[in-house]
Amino acid sequence: MANHQIHIPEKLKQYVSRVWVAEEGDEQSFPIFADGSTGIIFQQSDTASGMVLGGSGKVLSSTFAFGQTVDPIVLKTNKNCRVLGILLHPHVLQSIFGFSSKELTDECIDLQLLPAVPRINLNEQLWNTVTVERQAEILFKYLDILISKNNREPDKSLQYATTRLMEAPGNTSLKQIQQELHVTERTFERKFEQHVGVSPRLFSSIAQFQAAFKQLKKGTFSKLSDIAYENGYADQSHFIRFFKKFTGISPLQFCRQVRGNDYIEAHLIA
């Protein structure tokens, strides 16, 4: 991913968490695993099939919004495709677009299918712009106008809950958060599904998985059981089960793909 100086406008920081860019180059594959994020992607390619959904071969639109990812997927691009991603905080999708976040869980929607935003012909402006920095500005303006039009502030209780769960994955009690927010269990679950797109328990599992996944990628462990216990899993088999749920492969297979057999023999089999 290229290093671009893209600054998130101050007024959008409560909605946008970060921006990433993949420049044109060789054909690329992006494995997408559950990480609690939602967002918008703009892809610019000189062919009709710039980005496709691996496996299904579905061609994705040039500008689309996506919800929570639970099932693992692979996005594939051709060698002449540049991708700009605007990642959103977990709880803001509904306040931006006005529909339940659950509708986009494991789904994406072409932004051209949504009601037009005044003063912005989104795709035309994006395609007629050369720099990725300017394209980001166009997307930021689109979000700003859409947010003002819908006039819905992000739910602060869901901001608190998702932040707590992401900051202390595997060690935060859902019951305690629910009590701190002074809501019933049913209300807590309903609001989570409406604003985040998944249940509180599933989001907690995603946060826990991401913490363990990052530790596995960094290699900061001696044994696989260390990752399991340090991230609040009951045991190693429990960790492996959830890892396979969110990635489709085992930790052993992941390390074989990323680090090779020598590393596996030293850390995972010994």
C-alpha positions in Angstrom: 0.0 0.0 0.0 1.4 3.4 -1.0 2.2 6.1 1.4 0.0 9.1 0.7 -0.5 12.2 2.7 -4.3 12.1 3.1 -5.6 14.0 6.1 -9.1 13.2 7.4 -11.1 16.4 8.0 -11.6 17.2 11.7 -15.4 17.1 11.4 -15.2 13.6 9.8 -12.9 12.0 12.4 -15.9 10.7 14.4 -16.9 8.8 11.3 -13.7 7.9 9.4 -11.0 5.8 11.2 -8.3 5.7 8.4 -7.6 5.8 4.7 -5.6 3.3 2.7 -4.4 3.2 -0.9 -3.2 0.3 -3.2 -1.5 1.7 -6.2 -1.5 0.3 -9.8 0.9 -2.5 -10.2 0.8 -6.3 -10.6 -2.4 -8.2 -10.1 -3.2 -8.3 -6.4 -5.3 -10.3 -4.0 -6.6 -8.8 -0.8 -7.8 -11.4 1.8 -10.5 -9.6 3.9 -11.0 -11.0 7.4 -13.4 -9.7 10.1 -11.9 -6.6 11.7 -15.0 -4.6 12.9 -14.7 -2.0 10.2 -17.1 -0.8 7.5 -16.3 1.6 4.7 -16.2 2.9 1.2 -14.0 1.7 -1.7 -13.3 3.5 -5.0 -11.4 1.5 -7.6 -10.0 3.0 -10.8 -9.1 0.6 -13.6 -8.6 0.8 -17.4 -10.8 -2.4 -17.8 -14.3 -3.3 -16.9 -13.3 -5.8 -14.3 -11.0 -3.8 -12.1 -11.9 -5.6 -8.8 -13.7 -8.9 -8.5 -14.9 -11.0 -5.6 -12.7 -14.1 -5.5 -14.5 -17.4 -5.9 -17.7 -16.0 -7.2 -16.0 -13.9 -9.9 -18.5 -11.1 -9.3 -17.4 -7.8 -10.7 -17.7 -5.0 -8.1 -18.8 -1.5 -9.0 -16.2 1.3 -9.1 -17.5 2.9 -5.9 -19.3 0.9 -3.2 -20.0 0.8 0.5 -19.5 -2.3 2.5 -20.6 -3.5 5.9 -19.2 -5.8 8.6 -17.2 -8.7 7.2 -17.9 -12.0 9.0 -17.2 -14.6 6.4 -13.7 -14.4 4.9 -13.5 -13.1 1.3 -10.7 -12.3 -1.2 -10.8 -9.2 -3.4 -8.8 -9.5 -6.6 -7.6 -6.6 -8.8 -6.0 -6.5 -12.2 -2.5 -5.0 -12.6 -3.9 -1.6 -13.8 -6.2 -1.0 -10.8 -5.8 1.6 -8.1 -7.9 1.2 -4.9 -8.8 3.9 -2.4 -10.4 2.7 0.8 -12.1 4.9 3.4 -12.5 2.9 6.6 -15.3 3.9 8.9 -15.8 3.4 12.7 -17.8 0.3 13.4 -21.0 2.1 14.6 -21.5 4.9 12.0 -22.8 3.2 8.9 -26.5 3.9 9.7 -25.9 7.5 10.7 -24.3 8.2 7.3 -26.5 6.3 5.0 -29.8 6.1 6.9 -30.4 2.3 6.7 -29.7 -0.4 9.2 -26.1 -1.6 9.2 -27.3 -5.2 9.3 -28.4 -4.8 5.7 -24.8 -4.6 4.6 -23.3 -7.3 6.8 -21.2 -9.5 4.5 -22.6 -7.3 1.6 -21.7 -4.3 -0.4 -23.8 -1.7 -2.3 -23.1 0.3 -5.4 -23.2 4.0 -4.3 -24.8 4.9 -7.6 -27.9 2.9 -6.5 -28.4 5.2 -3.5 -30.2 8.5 -3.7 -28.1 11.3 -5.4 -26.2 13.7 -3.2 -26.8 17.4 -4.1 -23.8 19.1 -5.8 -21.9 15.8 -6.3 -21.8 13.6 -9.3 -19.6 11.1 -7.5 -18.3 8.7 -10.1 -17.8 11.4 -12.7 -15.8 13.6 -10.4 -13.7 10.7 -9.1 -12.9 9.4 -12.6 -12.0 12.9 -13.9 -9.5 13.4 -11.0 -5.8 12.3 -11.4 -4.5 12.3 -7.8 -5.6 10.0 -5.1 -5.5 12.9 -2.6 -8.1 14.8 -4.6 -10.2 11.6 -4.9 -10.2 11.3 -1.1 -11.3 15.0 -0.8 -14.2 14.2 -3.1 -15.3 11.2 -1.0 -14.9 13.3 2.1 -17.1 16.0 0.7 -19.7 13.3 -0.4 -19.7 12.0 3.2 -20.0 15.4 4.7 -23.0 16.4 2.5 -24.6 13.0 3.1 -24.2 13.2 6.9 -25.7 16.7 6.9 -28.6 15.6 4.7 -29.5 12.6 6.9 -28.9 14.7 10.1 -28.2 11.6 12.3 -25.5 11.8 14.9 -23.5 8.5 15.6 -24.9 6.7 18.6 -22.5 7.6 21.5 -23.5 4.5 23.5 -22.4 2.2 20.6 -19.2 4.3 20.2 -18.5 3.6 23.9 -19.3 -0.1 23.6 -17.3 -0.8 20.4 -14.3 1.1 21.7 -14.3 -0.8 24.9 -14.5 -4.1 23.1 -11.7 -3.3 20.6 -9.4 -1.9 23.3 -9.7 -4.9 25.7 -10.6 -7.8 23.4 -11.5 -11.0 25.2 -11.4 -9.3 28.6 -14.5 -7.1 28.5 -17.8 -8.2 29.9 -20.8 -7.5 27.6 -23.1 -7.7 30.6 -21.0 -5.0 32.4 -21.1 -2.7 29.3 -24.9 -3.2 29.0 -25.4 -2.3 32.7 -23.1 0.8 32.3 -25.3 2.0 29.5 -28.5 1.4 31.5 -30.2 -0.6 28.8 -31.8 -4.0 28.7 -30.1 -6.9 27.1 -32.6 -7.0 24.2 -32.2 -3.2 23.6 -28.4 -3.6 23.7 -28.6 -6.4 21.1 -31.1 -4.5 18.9 -29.0 -1.3 18.8 -25.8 -3.2 18.1 -27.4 -5.0 15.1 -28.9 -1.8 13.8 -25.8 0.5 14.2 -22.9 -2.0 13.9 -24.5 -4.8 11.8 -23.8 -7.8 14.1 -24.6 -8.9 17.6 -22.6 -7.7 20.6 -21.3 -11.2 21.2 -20.2 -11.6 17.5 -18.5 -8.2 17.6 -16.7 -9.1 20.8 -15.5 -12.3 19.1 -14.3 -10.3 16.1 -12.3 -7.9 18.4 -10.8 -10.9 20.2 -9.9 -12.6 16.9 -8.2 -9.4 15.5 -6.0 -9.0 18.6 -4.9 -12.7 18.3 -4.5 -12.4 14.6 -2.2 -9.4 14.9 -0.1 -11.2 17.4 0.2 -14.2 15.1 1.3 -12.0 12.2 3.9 -10.2 14.3 5.3 -13.5 15.6 5.4 -12.2 19.2 4.8 -15.6 20.8 6.6 -18.8 21.7 3.7 -21.2 21.4 0.2 -21.1 19.9 -1.3 -21.6 23.3 0.4 -18.3 24.4 -1.8 -16.4 21.9 -4.9 -18.2 23.1 -4.5 -17.5 26.7 -3.2 -13.9 26.3 -6.3 -13.0 24.3 -8.9 -14.5 26.5 -9.6 -17.8 24.8 -10.4 -20.8 27.0 -7.7 -22.9 25.4 -5.8 -23.4 22.2 -8.5 -25.4 20.4 -11.0 -22.7 21.2 -8.7 -20.1 19.5 -8.1 -22.4 16.5 -11.9 -22.9 16.1 -12.5 -19.1 16.0 -9.5 -18.5 13.8 -10.8 -20.9 11.2 -14.3 -19.3 11.5 -13.0 -15.9 10.5 -10.2 -16.8 8.0 -11.3 -20.2 6.6 -7.9 -21.7 7.5 -6.1 -22.8 10.6 -3.3 -20.8 12.3 -0.9 -23.5 11.1 -1.9 -23.0 7.5 -1.8 -19.2 7.8 1.8 -19.3 9.2 2.8 -21.8 6.4 1.6 -19.3 3.8 3.2 -16.2 5.5 6.3 -17.5 7.2 7.2 -20.9 5.8 7.8 -24.4 7.3 11.0 -23.5 9.3 9.1 -21.0 11.4 6.2 -23.5 11.9 8.6 -26.2 13.1 10.2 -23.8 15.6 7.0 -22.3 17.0 3.9 -24.4 16.3 5.0 -28.0 16.2 7.8 -28.2 18.8 
